[in-house]
């Protein structure tokens, strides 16, 4: 067993994980990670191999590796809690621009057209000077919000 990250739980950590998995009142991801730590624990003897853990709990080897790594580097709490999302998306259109887009969508379509398409709306919106560039998906999502 030549592993880079070895899991050695203290008695308190082991007891806390055992109560966590026995209650079953937590997210499935958390319970699975708790089981992985319990079975990989080298504190009371030899822990299970990664292959045994993989087949028993139907998780990937990469998941087992990441659980071990996170436990060794960051601790038990980091393994059991989800990280907050790091990607923050900013709104493309503000409220005034959305109002102009909705008004444009409610107006008569261009000559030779029966109705507005998403791409036509995006092009006309930019042509009218409300913004420099707008993606058709942004137009679609904005109009979907107002439906």
C-alpha positions as CSV (number, residue, x, y, z in Angstrom):
1,X,0.0,0.0,0.0
2,X,2.0,2.9,-1.3
3,X,-0.3,5.8,-1.0
4,X,0.5,9.5,-0.9
5,X,-2.3,10.5,1.5
6,X,-2.9,8.2,4.4
7,X,-6.1,8.6,6.5
8,X,-5.6,8.2,10.3
9,X,-8.7,9.3,12.2
10,X,-8.7,10.2,15.9
11,X,-11.2,8.5,18.2
12,X,-13.4,11.6,18.2
13,X,-13.4,11.9,14.4
14,X,-14.1,8.2,14.0
15,X,-17.0,8.4,16.6
16,X,-18.4,11.5,14.9
17,X,-18.3,9.8,11.4
18,X,-20.0,6.7,12.8
19,X,-22.8,8.6,14.3
20,X,-23.2,10.6,11.0
21,X,-23.5,7.5,8.9
22,X,-25.8,5.7,11.4
23,X,-28.3,8.5,11.5
24,X,-28.7,8.9,7.8
25,X,-30.1,12.4,8.0
26,X,-27.5,14.1,5.9
27,X,-26.8,14.5,2.2
28,X,-25.9,11.3,0.4
29,X,-22.6,12.9,-0.7
30,X,-21.6,13.6,2.9
31,X,-22.5,10.1,4.0
32,X,-20.6,8.5,1.2
33,X,-17.5,10.6,2.0
34,X,-17.8,9.7,5.7
35,X,-17.9,6.0,4.7
36,X,-14.9,6.4,2.5
37,X,-12.9,8.0,5.4
38,X,-14.1,5.3,7.8
39,X,-13.1,2.4,5.6
40,X,-9.8,4.1,4.5
41,X,-8.8,4.7,8.2
42,X,-5.5,3.2,9.2
43,X,-5.9,4.0,12.9
44,X,-7.3,0.6,14.0
45,X,-5.3,-1.6,11.7
46,X,-5.1,-1.7,8.0
47,X,-7.8,0.2,6.1
48,X,-9.6,-1.1,3.0
49,X,-7.9,-0.8,-0.3
50,X,-9.2,1.8,-2.8
51,X,-10.5,-1.0,-5.0
52,X,-12.6,-2.4,-2.2
53,X,-14.0,1.0,-1.3
54,X,-14.8,1.7,-5.0
55,X,-16.7,-1.5,-5.4
56,X,-18.6,-1.3,-2.1
57,X,-19.7,2.3,-2.4
58,X,-19.8,2.6,-6.2
59,X,-17.6,5.7,-6.4
60,X,-14.7,6.4,-8.6
61,X,-11.1,6.1,-7.7
62,X,-10.6,9.8,-8.3
63,X,-13.3,10.5,-5.7
64,X,-11.5,8.3,-3.1
65,X,-8.2,10.0,-3.9
66,X,-9.7,13.5,-3.5
67,X,-11.4,12.6,-0.2
68,X,-8.1,11.3,1.2
69,X,-6.2,14.3,-0.1
70,X,-8.7,16.8,1.2
71,X,-8.8,15.1,4.6
72,X,-5.0,15.2,4.9
73,X,-4.5,18.7,3.6
74,X,-7.6,20.5,5.0
75,X,-9.2,18.4,7.7
76,X,-12.4,16.5,8.3
77,X,-14.7,19.5,8.0
78,X,-13.5,20.4,4.5
79,X,-14.3,16.8,3.4
80,X,-17.8,16.8,4.7
81,X,-18.9,20.3,3.7
82,X,-19.4,21.6,0.2
83,X,-17.3,24.5,-1.1
84,X,-19.3,27.6,-2.0
85,X,-19.5,28.2,-5.7
86,X,-16.6,30.3,-6.9
87,X,-18.1,31.5,-10.1
88,X,-20.1,34.7,-9.9
89,X,-22.0,35.7,-13.0
90,X,-22.8,39.3,-13.4
91,X,-26.0,40.4,-15.2
92,X,-25.5,41.3,-18.8
93,X,-28.5,43.6,-19.0
94,X,-29.7,46.0,-16.4
95,X,-33.3,46.7,-15.7
96,X,-33.6,49.5,-18.2
97,X,-32.1,47.5,-20.9
98,X,-34.4,44.6,-20.2
99,X,-37.4,46.9,-20.4
100,X,-36.2,48.1,-23.8
101,X,-35.7,44.5,-25.0
102,X,-39.2,43.5,-23.8
103,X,-40.7,46.6,-25.6
104,X,-38.8,45.7,-28.7
105,X,-40.1,42.1,-28.5
106,X,-43.7,43.4,-28.2
107,X,-43.4,45.7,-31.1
108,X,-44.2,44.8,-34.8
109,X,-41.5,42.6,-36.4
110,X,-39.5,43.9,-39.3
111,X,-41.0,43.9,-42.8
112,X,-41.1,40.5,-44.4
113,X,-41.2,38.7,-41.1
114,X,-44.2,37.3,-39.2
115,X,-42.6,37.4,-35.8
116,X,-39.4,38.3,-34.0
117,X,-36.7,35.6,-33.7
118,X,-34.2,35.6,-30.9
119,X,-31.4,36.4,-33.3
120,X,-33.3,39.2,-34.9
121,X,-34.1,40.7,-31.5
122,X,-30.4,40.5,-30.5
123,X,-29.3,42.2,-33.7
124,X,-31.9,44.9,-33.6
125,X,-31.2,45.6,-29.9
126,X,-27.5,46.2,-30.6
127,X,-28.4,48.2,-33.7
128,X,-30.6,50.5,-31.6
129,X,-27.6,51.2,-29.4
130,X,-28.9,49.8,-26.1
131,X,-25.6,47.8,-25.7
132,X,-22.5,46.9,-27.6
133,X,-23.1,43.2,-27.9
134,X,-25.8,40.9,-26.6
135,X,-25.9,37.1,-27.0
136,X,-29.1,35.5,-28.3
137,X,-29.1,33.3,-25.2
138,X,-29.2,36.4,-23.0
139,X,-32.2,37.6,-25.0
140,X,-33.9,34.2,-24.7
141,X,-33.4,34.1,-20.9
142,X,-34.6,37.7,-20.4
143,X,-37.8,37.0,-22.4
144,X,-38.3,33.8,-20.6
145,X,-38.2,35.6,-17.2
146,X,-41.0,37.8,-18.3
147,X,-43.3,35.1,-19.6
